[in-house]
């Protein structure tokens, strides 16, 4: 499942680790590894990256609980949320 987080940033989930590795491998072949912002368990992402991928102006002061809840809603809405990748699309 793919979800657009903000302009050119995509959150994509996978059922298992091998599907995630295939996606990463295809990005390596296309020389787009610099586009990968995060890969792994979606619940292990840190607050700073959450804020960066959700908000265009991530330097402004936003209540941390709002950011966490918004990200949690996105993760919970995906049907297979064991593995994810967050990357810049273009």
N, C-alpha and C positions, 0 to 999 in steps of 0.2 A: 504494500500500500504506500502510495506517495502522497505527501502533504506539503504544500507550499507554505513556508513559514513567513518569509518576507521576500522582497524582490531578489530573485535568483538564488534563494536558499531553499533546499528541499530536504525533507525528513522522509526517509524510506525505511520500511520495516521488512524483516525476513523471518521465515519460520525456523530456520536453522543456520548454524554457523557456515556451512558449506555454501549456501546461497549468498550470504554476506561476502564470503571470500571470492566467489565468482564475480560479484559486482566490483570489488576492490581490484581484482585482477584485470577486469576489462578497463577500469580507469587507469591502471598502470600501463597497459598496452597503448591506450590513447594518450599517454603522457599527461594525465590530469590528476596526478597524486597531490599536487598543491591545492586542488579544489576541495579535498576532503578536510572537513572541520572536526568531525568526530566519528568514531566507529566503535561498536560494542553494545553493551547493555544500556538501554535508554535511561534507566534509573540511576546510573552511575555518573551522569554528566554533572559538571560543576556549575555553580550558580553564575559565574562570570560568563561562561559560554552560553548558558540558557538565555541570559539577557542579550547577549550579542546576536544570537540567531533569531530572537523574537522581535526585537525592536530596532528600527532604523537608526534612531538616535539613542544608542545604548549608553552614552555617557551621562545622560540626565538622571536625576534621582527618581527612582521608582521603588515602591514598597516591595521588599524581597518576597514577601508572602504572595503578592499578586503575581509576580513572575513565576514562582514555583507552581502555583495553582494553574496558571495558564498553560505551562509546559506539561503538567500532569494531565490536564484535560486532553491535550493533543496525544500524549502517549496512551492514555486509557481508551481513546477513541479508535486506535488502530487495532485490528483484529489479531494480529500476530506481533507481539511486542517483546519477544525475547532478544532479538538482535536488531540494531538499527545502524544507519549511516546518515550523517548530515553533511551535505556538500553544496558547493556553489555550482549552479547548473551551467552558467556561461562564463 
